[in-house]
């Protein structure tokens, strides 16, 4: 009976998530949908202990419909591996679900989402989090931190601290992996990458302790 109950809950959860994702595909809550190729929804197991929230899809994510698969995603995957986190066991999404960009010739250059666009996507993020109920939600960068914490904050002022979240669980803040790609000096880049990995190790340990 217990096993059947768990299976029923899992099926119901998956059904609710699929319906939510399907609904998000036709989202028009802000103007960003007009130029984006498609909505890029979150992905990962619905019983994940860790939920990672990025800023928005990039060019490759916009074309494929999958989060964190571009250059920043590859840096993220490397850091996860070094921190002992299996990407297949985490849920990954973005604060904003459509790619915002400026067209420069044939290139589409990332443009930072504004407060209204972040707020427009807050409903989707909230629904994802309500379904998954992760013990720890990690904001990658300032845009994600604004979504997760519900207010504008700085990375330096919030990094490395647990922030109680409405509805339960903790929010943690660290850099977005794209930050590492913008550092030109090799030693500085390596030092920041190590610090990023340390942040990921800390949130993994925290999620394990809260789930245990």
PASE-212754 format. One line per field, with one value per residue (C-alpha): residue in three letters; residue number from 1; x, y, z. Coordinates in steps of 0.25 Angstrom, whole numbers. Layout:
REM residues N
res: [ala|...]
n: [NUM|...]
xx: [X|...]
yy: [Y|...]
zz: [Z|...]
***
This chain:
REM residues 212
res: [unk|unk|unk|unk|unk|unk|unk|unk|unk|unk|unk|unk|unk|unk|unk|unk|unk|unk|unk|unk|unk|unk|unk|unk|unk|unk|unk|unk|unk|unk|unk|unk|unk|unk|unk|unk|unk|unk|unk|unk|unk|unk|unk|unk|unk|unk|unk|unk|unk|unk|unk|unk|unk|unk|unk|unk|unk|unk|unk|unk|unk|unk|unk|unk|unk|unk|unk|unk|unk|unk|unk|unk|unk|unk|unk|unk|unk|unk|unk|unk|unk|unk|unk|unk|unk|unk|unk|unk|unk|unk|unk|unk|unk|unk|unk|unk|unk|unk|unk|unk|unk|unk|unk|unk|unk|unk|unk|unk|unk|unk|unk|unk|unk|unk|unk|unk|unk|unk|unk|unk|unk|unk|unk|unk|unk|unk|unk|unk|unk|unk|unk|unk|unk|unk|unk|unk|unk|unk|unk|unk|unk|unk|unk|unk|unk|unk|unk|unk|unk|unk|unk|unk|unk|unk|unk|unk|unk|unk|unk|unk|unk|unk|unk|unk|unk|unk|unk|unk|unk|unk|unk|unk|unk|unk|unk|unk|unk|unk|unk|unk|unk|unk|unk|unk|unk|unk|unk|unk|unk|unk|unk|unk|unk|unk|unk|unk|unk|unk|unk|unk|unk|unk|unk|unk|unk|unk|unk|unk|unk|unk|unk|unk]
n: [1|2|3|4|5|6|7|8|9|10|11|12|13|14|15|16|17|18|19|20|21|22|23|24|25|26|27|28|29|30|31|32|33|34|35|36|37|38|39|40|41|42|43|44|45|46|47|48|49|50|51|52|53|54|55|56|57|58|59|60|61|62|63|64|65|66|67|68|69|70|71|72|73|74|75|76|77|78|79|80|81|82|83|84|85|86|87|88|89|90|91|92|93|94|95|96|97|98|99|100|101|102|103|104|105|106|107|108|109|110|111|112|113|114|115|116|117|118|119|120|121|122|123|124|125|126|127|128|129|130|131|132|133|134|135|136|137|138|139|140|141|142|143|144|145|146|147|148|149|150|151|152|153|154|155|156|157|158|159|160|161|162|163|164|165|166|167|168|169|170|171|172|173|174|175|176|177|178|179|180|181|182|183|184|185|186|187|188|189|190|191|192|193|194|195|196|197|198|199|200|201|202|203|204|205|206|207|208|209|210|211|212]
xx: [0|11|18|6|3|17|15|2|8|20|10|1|14|19|5|5|19|16|3|11|22|12|5|18|21|10|13|11|13|23|28|40|32|31|45|50|49|42|40|52|46|53|57|61|56|43|49|62|69|75|69|78|72|80|77|71|73|85|85|88|77|67|69|69|59|68|74|89|95|103|117|112|105|118|125|114|115|130|128|116|126|137|127|122|108|101|94|84|79|77|66|71|63|64|58|53|48|50|63|65|75|80|83|96|98|96|99|89|95|90|82|79|65|58|50|37|41|47|33|25|33|31|19|25|37|28|20|32|37|24|24|38|39|54|61|71|69|82|82|93|95|88|76|73|75|65|55|58|59|48|56|68|81|96|104|115|104|97|107|110|98|85|73|59|49|34|28|40|54|66|71|86|93|106|111|106|116|116|123|135|135|137|150|162|173|176|180|168|158|164|162|148|145|150|142|129|132|133|120|114|120|114|100|101|105|94|83|88|87|73|68|75]
yy: [0|10|7|9|22|27|22|29|42|41|39|51|60|56|59|73|76|72|81|92|91|90|102|110|107|117|127|142|148|158|162|153|142|150|149|136|123|115|115|108|101|94|80|69|59|64|59|67|71|83|93|102|115|122|135|132|123|126|125|110|108|116|107|94|97|91|99|101|94|105|110|114|101|93|101|98|83|83|90|81|69|74|77|63|67|58|67|56|57|72|81|93|104|119|132|136|125|133|137|153|157|168|165|169|165|149|148|149|156|153|165|165|163|175|175|174|162|155|158|153|139|138|130|119|119|118|107|99|100|97|84|80|85|85|86|96|105|111|125|126|141|154|152|138|143|154|143|133|143|152|165|171|167|167|154|159|162|149|139|127|129|121|130|124|124|126|112|105|101|110|119|120|130|129|134|130|121|131|141|131|132|147|147|149|146|131|131|140|131|118|124|128|115|108|117|114|99|101|108|96|86|95|94|79|77|86|79|65|69|75|63|53]
zz: [0|3|-10|-17|-11|-14|-29|-29|-24|-34|-45|-41|-39|-53|-59|-52|-57|-71|-71|-65|-76|-87|-82|-82|-96|-100|-89|-93|-79|-85|-99|-99|-105|-118|-122|-115|-122|-111|-96|-89|-77|-65|-65|-55|-45|-38|-25|-26|-13|-21|-30|-38|-44|-55|-61|-75|-87|-96|-111|-111|-100|-108|-121|-114|-103|-92|-80|-78|-90|-96|-92|-78|-76|-79|-68|-59|-62|-59|-46|-42|-45|-36|-25|-25|-31|-41|-51|-54|-39|-39|-45|-53|-58|-61|-55|-68|-78|-92|-98|-98|-108|-117|-132|-136|-151|-150|-136|-124|-112|-98|-92|-77|-73|-66|-53|-60|-68|-56|-49|-61|-60|-45|-46|-54|-44|-33|-39|-42|-27|-21|-29|-26|-12|-11|2|-5|-16|-22|-29|-40|-42|-38|-47|-41|-27|-29|-34|-23|-11|-17|-17|-23|-16|-18|-19|-9|1|0|-4|5|14|16|13|18|7|7|7|13|9|8|-3|-6|-15|-24|-37|-50|-58|-69|-60|-61|-76|-75|-67|-76|-66|-64|-50|-45|-54|-47|-33|-36|-41|-29|-20|-29|-27|-12|-12|-19|-9|2|-4|-7|8|13|4|9|23|22|14|24]
***
